[in-house]
């Protein structure tokens, strides 16, 4: 009698749940970003400004505490 590896119920539920969460995240990112590059560019500008301020304040990379 051959023994085949059958996934348990909890494994199946976990995999389906992870796939569903990944799908939701992808959908939210797509809906949030696909038609609004201006918001994305604004975020990039804010990050650049923050990085410049850190460079000015700390003289290079921010310190590791």
mmCIF file as gemmi writes it, N, C-alpha and C atoms, coordinates in Angstrom:
data_model
loop_
_atom_site.group_PDB
_atom_site.id
_atom_site.type_symbol
_atom_site.label_atom_id
_atom_site.label_alt_id
_atom_site.label_comp_id
_atom_site.label_asym_id
_atom_site.label_entity_id
_atom_site.label_seq_id
_atom_site.pdbx_PDB_ins_code
_atom_site.Cartn_x
_atom_site.Cartn_y
_atom_site.Cartn_z
_atom_site.occupancy
_atom_site.B_iso_or_equiv
_atom_site.pdbx_formal_charge
_atom_site.auth_seq_id
_atom_site.auth_asym_id
_atom_site.pdbx_PDB_model_num
ATOM 1 N N . UNK Axp A 1 ? 0.846 -1.188 0 1 0 ? 1 A 1
ATOM 2 C CA . UNK Axp A 1 ? 0 0 0 1 0 ? 1 A 1
ATOM 3 C C . UNK Axp A 1 ? 0.886 1.245 0 1 0 ? 1 A 1
ATOM 4 N N . UNK Axp A 2 ? 0.719 2.089 -0.986 1 0 ? 2 A 1
ATOM 5 C CA . UNK Axp A 2 ? 1.605 3.259 -1.075 1 0 ? 2 A 1
ATOM 6 C C . UNK Axp A 2 ? 1.023 4.424 -0.28 1 0 ? 2 A 1
ATOM 7 N N . UNK Axp A 3 ? 1.922 5.162 0.346 1 0 ? 3 A 1
ATOM 8 C CA . UNK Axp A 3 ? 1.518 6.317 1.154 1 0 ? 3 A 1
ATOM 9 C C . UNK Axp A 3 ? 1.826 7.581 0.367 1 0 ? 3 A 1
ATOM 10 N N . UNK Axp A 4 ? 0.8 8.355 0.074 1 0 ? 4 A 1
ATOM 11 C CA . UNK Axp A 4 ? 1.02 9.628 -0.599 1 0 ? 4 A 1
ATOM 12 C C . UNK Axp A 4 ? 0.958 10.74 0.432 1 0 ? 4 A 1
ATOM 13 N N . UNK Axp A 5 ? 1.76 11.779 0.196 1 0 ? 5 A 1
ATOM 14 C CA . UNK Axp A 5 ? 1.754 12.919 1.117 1 0 ? 5 A 1
ATOM 15 C C . UNK Axp A 5 ? 0.54 13.788 0.817 1 0 ? 5 A 1
ATOM 16 N N . UNK Axp A 6 ? -0.42 13.762 1.701 1 0 ? 6 A 1
ATOM 17 C CA . UNK Axp A 6 ? -1.598 14.615 1.542 1 0 ? 6 A 1
ATOM 18 C C . UNK Axp A 6 ? -1.462 15.791 2.502 1 0 ? 6 A 1
ATOM 19 N N . UNK Axp A 7 ? -1.631 17.022 1.999 1 0 ? 7 A 1
ATOM 20 C CA . UNK Axp A 7 ? -1.548 18.168 2.91 1 0 ? 7 A 1
ATOM 21 C C . UNK Axp A 7 ? -2.712 18.155 3.899 1 0 ? 7 A 1
ATOM 22 N N . UNK Axp A 8 ? -2.435 18.586 5.114 1 0 ? 8 A 1
ATOM 23 C CA . UNK Axp A 8 ? -3.489 18.632 6.121 1 0 ? 8 A 1
ATOM 24 C C . UNK Axp A 8 ? -4.427 19.795 5.834 1 0 ? 8 A 1
ATOM 25 N N . UNK Axp A 9 ? -5.57 19.772 6.485 1 0 ? 9 A 1
ATOM 26 C CA . UNK Axp A 9 ? -6.571 20.815 6.279 1 0 ? 9 A 1
ATOM 27 C C . UNK Axp A 9 ? -6.009 22.181 6.653 1 0 ? 9 A 1
ATOM 28 N N . UNK Axp A 10 ? -5.285 22.244 7.774 1 0 ? 10 A 1
ATOM 29 C CA . UNK Axp A 10 ? -4.762 23.545 8.218 1 0 ? 10 A 1
ATOM 30 C C . UNK Axp A 10 ? -3.721 24.083 7.24 1 0 ? 10 A 1
ATOM 31 N N . UNK Axp A 11 ? -2.937 23.205 6.63 1 0 ? 11 A 1
ATOM 32 C CA . UNK Axp A 11 ? -1.955 23.645 5.637 1 0 ? 11 A 1
ATOM 33 C C . UNK Axp A 11 ? -2.655 24.249 4.428 1 0 ? 11 A 1
ATOM 34 N N . UNK Axp A 12 ? -3.71 23.587 3.973 1 0 ? 12 A 1
ATOM 35 C CA . UNK Axp A 12 ? -4.464 24.09 2.819 1 0 ? 12 A 1
ATOM 36 C C . UNK Axp A 12 ? -5.068 25.451 3.142 1 0 ? 12 A 1
ATOM 37 N N . UNK Axp A 13 ? -5.674 25.577 4.333 1 0 ? 13 A 1
ATOM 38 C CA . UNK Axp A 13 ? -6.293 26.842 4.738 1 0 ? 13 A 1
ATOM 39 C C . UNK Axp A 13 ? -5.241 27.943 4.828 1 0 ? 13 A 1
ATOM 40 N N . UNK Axp A 14 ? -4.068 27.62 5.377 1 0 ? 14 A 1
ATOM 41 C CA . UNK Axp A 14 ? -2.993 28.607 5.51 1 0 ? 14 A 1
ATOM 42 C C . UNK Axp A 14 ? -2.526 29.09 4.139 1 0 ? 14 A 1
ATOM 43 N N . UNK Axp A 15 ? -2.307 28.162 3.216 1 0 ? 15 A 1
ATOM 44 C CA . UNK Axp A 15 ? -1.835 28.534 1.878 1 0 ? 15 A 1
ATOM 45 C C . UNK Axp A 15 ? -2.871 29.397 1.168 1 0 ? 15 A 1
ATOM 46 N N . UNK Axp A 16 ? -4.142 29 1.253 1 0 ? 16 A 1
ATOM 47 C CA . UNK Axp A 16 ? -5.197 29.789 0.608 1 0 ? 16 A 1
ATOM 48 C C . UNK Axp A 16 ? -5.278 31.176 1.242 1 0 ? 16 A 1
ATOM 49 N N . UNK Axp A 17 ? -5.146 31.243 2.573 1 0 ? 17 A 1
ATOM 50 C CA . UNK Axp A 17 ? -5.182 32.537 3.262 1 0 ? 17 A 1
ATOM 51 C C . UNK Axp A 17 ? -4.037 33.437 2.848 1 0 ? 17 A 1
ATOM 52 N N . UNK Axp A 18 ? -2.835 32.874 2.743 1 0 ? 18 A 1
ATOM 53 C CA . UNK Axp A 18 ? -1.675 33.667 2.33 1 0 ? 18 A 1
ATOM 54 C C . UNK Axp A 18 ? -1.843 34.171 0.901 1 0 ? 18 A 1
ATOM 55 N N . UNK Axp A 19 ? -2.333 33.314 0.019 1 0 ? 19 A 1
ATOM 56 C CA . UNK Axp A 19 ? -2.567 33.743 -1.362 1 0 ? 19 A 1
ATOM 57 C C . UNK Axp A 19 ? -3.617 34.846 -1.42 1 0 ? 19 A 1
ATOM 58 N N . UNK Axp A 20 ? -4.66 34.723 -0.601 1 0 ? 20 A 1
ATOM 59 C CA . UNK Axp A 20 ? -5.714 35.737 -0.595 1 0 ? 20 A 1
ATOM 60 C C . UNK Axp A 20 ? -5.169 37.067 -0.092 1 0 ? 20 A 1
ATOM 61 N N . UNK Axp A 21 ? -4.365 37.031 0.984 1 0 ? 21 A 1
ATOM 62 C CA . UNK Axp A 21 ? -3.79 38.277 1.517 1 0 ? 21 A 1
ATOM 63 C C . UNK Axp A 21 ? -2.866 38.921 0.488 1 0 ? 21 A 1
ATOM 64 N N . UNK Axp A 22 ? -2.059 38.106 -0.185 1 0 ? 22 A 1
ATOM 65 C CA . UNK Axp A 22 ? -1.16 38.631 -1.212 1 0 ? 22 A 1
ATOM 66 C C . UNK Axp A 22 ? -1.968 39.29 -2.325 1 0 ? 22 A 1
ATOM 67 N N . UNK Axp A 23 ? -3.065 38.646 -2.715 1 0 ? 23 A 1
ATOM 68 C CA . UNK Axp A 23 ? -3.923 39.208 -3.752 1 0 ? 23 A 1
ATOM 69 C C . UNK Axp A 23 ? -4.528 40.534 -3.336 1 0 ? 23 A 1
ATOM 70 N N . UNK Axp A 24 ? -4.955 40.63 -2.074 1 0 ? 24 A 1
ATOM 71 C CA . UNK Axp A 24 ? -5.536 41.882 -1.578 1 0 ? 24 A 1
ATOM 72 C C . UNK Axp A 24 ? -4.483 42.983 -1.581 1 0 ? 24 A 1
ATOM 73 N N . UNK Axp A 25 ? -3.264 42.663 -1.133 1 0 ? 25 A 1
ATOM 74 C CA . UNK Axp A 25 ? -2.19 43.663 -1.112 1 0 ? 25 A 1
ATOM 75 C C . UNK Axp A 25 ? -1.892 44.148 -2.528 1 0 ? 25 A 1
ATOM 76 N N . UNK Axp A 26 ? -1.79 43.221 -3.475 1 0 ? 26 A 1
ATOM 77 C CA . UNK Axp A 26 ? -1.521 43.608 -4.86 1 0 ? 26 A 1
ATOM 78 C C . UNK Axp A 26 ? -2.644 44.487 -5.415 1 0 ? 26 A 1
ATOM 79 N N . UNK Axp A 27 ? -3.894 44.143 -5.095 1 0 ? 27 A 1
ATOM 80 C CA . UNK Axp A 27 ? -5.033 44.924 -5.579 1 0 ? 27 A 1
ATOM 81 C C . UNK Axp A 27 ? -4.998 46.335 -5.01 1 0 ? 27 A 1
ATOM 82 N N . UNK Axp A 28 ? -4.713 46.446 -3.707 1 0 ? 28 A 1
ATOM 83 C CA . UNK Axp A 28 ? -4.661 47.769 -3.073 1 0 ? 28 A 1
ATOM 84 C C . UNK Axp A 28 ? -3.538 48.602 -3.687 1 0 ? 28 A 1
ATOM 85 N N . UNK Axp A 29 ? -2.37 47.997 -3.877 1 0 ? 29 A 1
ATOM 86 C CA . UNK Axp A 29 ? -1.255 48.728 -4.485 1 0 ? 29 A 1
ATOM 87 C C . UNK Axp A 29 ? -1.609 49.16 -5.902 1 0 ? 29 A 1
ATOM 88 N N . UNK Axp A 30 ? -2.235 48.265 -6.667 1 0 ? 30 A 1
ATOM 89 C CA . UNK Axp A 30 ? -2.591 48.611 -8.048 1 0 ? 30 A 1
ATOM 90 C C . UNK Axp A 30 ? -3.595 49.758 -8.074 1 0 ? 30 A 1
ATOM 91 N N . UNK Axp A 31 ? -4.636 49.652 -7.258 1 0 ? 31 A 1
ATOM 92 C CA . UNK Axp A 31 ? -5.661 50.693 -7.258 1 0 ? 31 A 1
ATOM 93 C C . UNK Axp A 31 ? -5.104 52.007 -6.732 1 0 ? 31 A 1
ATOM 94 N N . UNK Axp A 32 ? -4.154 51.936 -5.802 1 0 ? 32 A 1
ATOM 95 C CA . UNK Axp A 32 ? -3.618 53.149 -5.208 1 0 ? 32 A 1
ATOM 96 C C . UNK Axp A 32 ? -2.579 53.836 -6.07 1 0 ? 32 A 1
ATOM 97 N N . UNK Axp A 33 ? -1.893 53.095 -6.947 1 0 ? 33 A 1
ATOM 98 C CA . UNK Axp A 33 ? -0.745 53.666 -7.646 1 0 ? 33 A 1
ATOM 99 C C . UNK Axp A 33 ? -0.911 53.768 -9.156 1 0 ? 33 A 1
ATOM 100 N N . UNK Axp A 34 ? -1.789 52.95 -9.759 1 0 ? 34 A 1
ATOM 101 C CA . UNK Axp A 34 ? -1.738 52.829 -11.221 1 0 ? 34 A 1
ATOM 102 C C . UNK Axp A 34 ? -2.148 54.111 -11.926 1 0 ? 34 A 1
ATOM 103 N N . UNK Axp A 35 ? -2.997 54.919 -11.313 1 0 ? 35 A 1
ATOM 104 C CA . UNK Axp A 35 ? -3.515 56.083 -12.026 1 0 ? 35 A 1
ATOM 105 C C . UNK Axp A 35 ? -3.076 57.394 -11.387 1 0 ? 35 A 1
ATOM 106 N N . UNK Axp A 36 ? -2.22 57.314 -10.364 1 0 ? 36 A 1
ATOM 107 C CA . UNK Axp A 36 ? -1.852 58.541 -9.661 1 0 ? 36 A 1
ATOM 108 C C . UNK Axp A 36 ? -0.342 58.64 -9.479 1 0 ? 36 A 1
ATOM 109 N N . UNK Axp A 37 ? 0.404 58.836 -10.557 1 0 ? 37 A 1
ATOM 110 C CA . UNK Axp A 37 ? 1.856 58.965 -10.4 1 0 ? 37 A 1
ATOM 111 C C . UNK Axp A 37 ? 2.251 60.222 -9.636 1 0 ? 37 A 1
ATOM 112 N N . UNK Axp A 38 ? 1.358 61.241 -9.611 1 0 ? 38 A 1
ATOM 113 C CA . UNK Axp A 38 ? 1.701 62.49 -8.929 1 0 ? 38 A 1
ATOM 114 C C . UNK Axp A 38 ? 1.902 62.25 -7.435 1 0 ? 38 A 1
ATOM 115 N N . UNK Axp A 39 ? 1.03 61.453 -6.831 1 0 ? 39 A 1
ATOM 116 C CA . UNK Axp A 39 ? 1.174 61.141 -5.411 1 0 ? 39 A 1
ATOM 117 C C . UNK Axp A 39 ? 2.47 60.392 -5.136 1 0 ? 39 A 1
ATOM 118 N N . UNK Axp A 40 ? 2.807 59.474 -6.044 1 0 ? 40 A 1
ATOM 119 C CA . UNK Axp A 40 ? 4.044 58.704 -5.902 1 0 ? 40 A 1
ATOM 120 C C . UNK Axp A 40 ? 5.255 59.638 -5.985 1 0 ? 40 A 1
ATOM 121 N N . UNK Axp A 41 ? 5.222 60.588 -6.94 1 0 ? 41 A 1
ATOM 122 C CA . UNK Axp A 41 ? 6.334 61.531 -7.086 1 0 ? 41 A 1
ATOM 123 C C . UNK Axp A 41 ? 6.44 62.432 -5.864 1 0 ? 41 A 1
ATOM 124 N N . UNK Axp A 42 ? 5.288 62.819 -5.294 1 0 ? 42 A 1
ATOM 125 C CA . UNK Axp A 42 ? 5.323 63.657 -4.095 1 0 ? 42 A 1
ATOM 126 C C . UNK Axp A 42 ? 5.979 62.902 -2.943 1 0 ? 42 A 1
ATOM 127 N N . UNK Axp A 43 ? 5.639 61.621 -2.783 1 0 ? 43 A 1
ATOM 128 C CA . UNK Axp A 43 ? 6.256 60.813 -1.738 1 0 ? 43 A 1
ATOM 129 C C . UNK Axp A 43 ? 7.764 60.725 -1.959 1 0 ? 43 A 1
ATOM 130 N N . UNK Axp A 44 ? 8.168 60.533 -3.218 1 0 ? 44 A 1
ATOM 131 C CA . UNK Axp A 44 ? 9.592 60.454 -3.528 1 0 ? 44 A 1
ATOM 132 C C . UNK Axp A 44 ? 10.297 61.763 -3.192 1 0 ? 44 A 1
ATOM 133 N N . UNK Axp A 45 ? 9.654 62.888 -3.503 1 0 ? 45 A 1
ATOM 134 C CA . UNK Axp A 45 ? 10.251 64.19 -3.17 1 0 ? 45 A 1
ATOM 135 C C . UNK Axp A 45 ? 10.385 64.363 -1.66 1 0 ? 45 A 1
ATOM 136 N N . UNK Axp A 46 ? 9.374 63.918 -0.907 1 0 ? 46 A 1
ATOM 137 C CA . UNK Axp A 46 ? 9.443 64.033 0.55 1 0 ? 46 A 1
ATOM 138 C C . UNK Axp A 46 ? 10.581 63.183 1.102 1 0 ? 46 A 1
ATOM 139 N N . UNK Axp A 47 ? 10.738 61.971 0.561 1 0 ? 47 A 1
ATOM 140 C CA . UNK Axp A 47 ? 11.827 61.109 1.017 1 0 ? 47 A 1
ATOM 141 C C . UNK Axp A 47 ? 13.184 61.722 0.681 1 0 ? 47 A 1
ATOM 142 N N . UNK Axp A 48 ? 13.302 62.301 -0.522 1 0 ? 48 A 1
ATOM 143 C CA . UNK Axp A 48 ? 14.554 62.953 -0.906 1 0 ? 48 A 1
ATOM 144 C C . UNK Axp A 48 ? 14.861 64.122 0.02 1 0 ? 48 A 1
ATOM 145 N N . UNK Axp A 49 ? 13.837 64.924 0.344 1 0 ? 49 A 1
ATOM 146 C CA . UNK Axp A 49 ? 14.043 66.07 1.23 1 0 ? 49 A 1
ATOM 147 C C . UNK Axp A 49 ? 14.461 65.602 2.618 1 0 ? 49 A 1
ATOM 148 N N . UNK Axp A 50 ? 13.826 64.533 3.105 1 0 ? 50 A 1
ATOM 149 C CA . UNK Axp A 50 ? 14.19 63.997 4.421 1 0 ? 50 A 1
ATOM 150 C C . UNK Axp A 50 ? 15.638 63.521 4.419 1 0 ? 50 A 1
ATOM 151 N N . UNK Axp A 51 ? 16.034 62.838 3.343 1 0 ? 51 A 1
ATOM 152 C CA . UNK Axp A 51 ? 17.405 62.331 3.25 1 0 ? 51 A 1
ATOM 153 C C . UNK Axp A 51 ? 18.41 63.49 3.228 1 0 ? 51 A 1
ATOM 154 N N . UNK Axp A 52 ? 18.091 64.551 2.459 1 0 ? 52 A 1
ATOM 155 C CA . UNK Axp A 52 ? 18.975 65.721 2.418 1 0 ? 52 A 1
ATOM 156 C C . UNK Axp A 52 ? 19.102 66.355 3.799 1 0 ? 52 A 1
ATOM 157 N N . UNK Axp A 53 ? 17.974 66.455 4.503 1 0 ? 53 A 1
ATOM 158 C CA . UNK Axp A 53 ? 18.006 67.053 5.835 1 0 ? 53 A 1
ATOM 159 C C . UNK Axp A 53 ? 18.858 66.211 6.784 1 0 ? 53 A 1
ATOM 160 N N . UNK Axp A 54 ? 18.742 64.9 6.686 1 0 ? 54 A 1
ATOM 161 C CA . UNK Axp A 54 ? 19.561 64.024 7.532 1 0 ? 54 A 1
ATOM 162 C C . UNK Axp A 54 ? 21.04 64.201 7.199 1 0 ? 54 A 1
ATOM 163 N N . UNK Axp A 55 ? 21.348 64.299 5.905 1 0 ? 55 A 1
ATOM 164 C CA . UNK Axp A 55 ? 22.74 64.489 5.504 1 0 ? 55 A 1
ATOM 165 C C . UNK Axp A 55 ? 23.281 65.806 6.046 1 0 ? 55 A 1
ATOM 166 N N . UNK Axp A 56 ? 22.473 66.873 5.959 1 0 ? 56 A 1
ATOM 167 C CA . UNK Axp A 56 ? 22.913 68.173 6.468 1 0 ? 56 A 1
ATOM 168 C C . UNK Axp A 56 ? 23.106 68.13 7.979 1 0 ? 56 A 1
ATOM 169 N N . UNK Axp A 57 ? 22.17 67.447 8.66 1 0 ? 57 A 1
ATOM 170 C CA . UNK Axp A 57 ? 22.175 67.474 10.12 1 0 ? 57 A 1
ATOM 171 C C . UNK Axp A 57 ? 23.289 66.62 10.707 1 0 ? 57 A 1
ATOM 172 N N . UNK Axp A 58 ? 23.495 65.44 10.125 1 0 ? 58 A 1
ATOM 173 C CA . UNK Axp A 58 ? 24.433 64.492 10.717 1 0 ? 58 A 1
ATOM 174 C C . UNK Axp A 58 ? 25.734 64.385 9.941 1 0 ? 58 A 1
ATOM 175 N N . UNK Axp A 59 ? 25.834 65.073 8.827 1 0 ? 59 A 1
ATOM 176 C CA . UNK Axp A 59 ? 27.07 65.003 8.055 1 0 ? 59 A 1
ATOM 177 C C . UNK Axp A 59 ? 27.326 63.634 7.478 1 0 ? 59 A 1
ATOM 178 N N . UNK Axp A 60 ? 26.402 63.119 6.714 1 0 ? 60 A 1
ATOM 179 C CA . UNK Axp A 60 ? 26.565 61.798 6.117 1 0 ? 60 A 1
ATOM 180 C C . UNK Axp A 60 ? 25.385 60.922 6.464 1 0 ? 60 A 1
ATOM 181 N N . UNK Axp A 61 ? 25.651 59.644 6.644 1 0 ? 61 A 1
ATOM 182 C CA . UNK Axp A 61 ? 24.574 58.723 6.966 1 0 ? 61 A 1
ATOM 183 C C . UNK Axp A 61 ? 24.079 58.98 8.38 1 0 ? 61 A 1
ATOM 184 N N . UNK Axp A 62 ? 22.78 58.746 8.629 1 0 ? 62 A 1
ATOM 185 C CA . UNK Axp A 62 ? 22.275 58.938 9.988 1 0 ? 62 A 1
ATOM 186 C C . UNK Axp A 62 ? 22.946 57.969 10.956 1 0 ? 62 A 1
ATOM 187 N N . UNK Axp A 63 ? 23.157 58.393 12.189 1 0 ? 63 A 1
ATOM 188 C CA . UNK Axp A 63 ? 23.853 57.529 13.144 1 0 ? 63 A 1
ATOM 189 C C . UNK Axp A 63 ? 23.004 56.327 13.535 1 0 ? 63 A 1
ATOM 190 N N . UNK Axp A 64 ? 23.66 55.233 13.824 1 0 ? 64 A 1
ATOM 191 C CA . UNK Axp A 64 ? 22.981 54.03 14.304 1 0 ? 64 A 1
ATOM 192 C C . UNK Axp A 64 ? 23.061 54.048 15.823 1 0 ? 64 A 1
ATOM 193 N N . UNK Axp A 65 ? 21.904 54.053 16.449 1 0 ? 65 A 1
ATOM 194 C CA . UNK Axp A 65 ? 21.903 54.13 17.921 1 0 ? 65 A 1
ATOM 195 C C . UNK Axp A 65 ? 21.818 52.746 18.52 1 0 ? 65 A 1
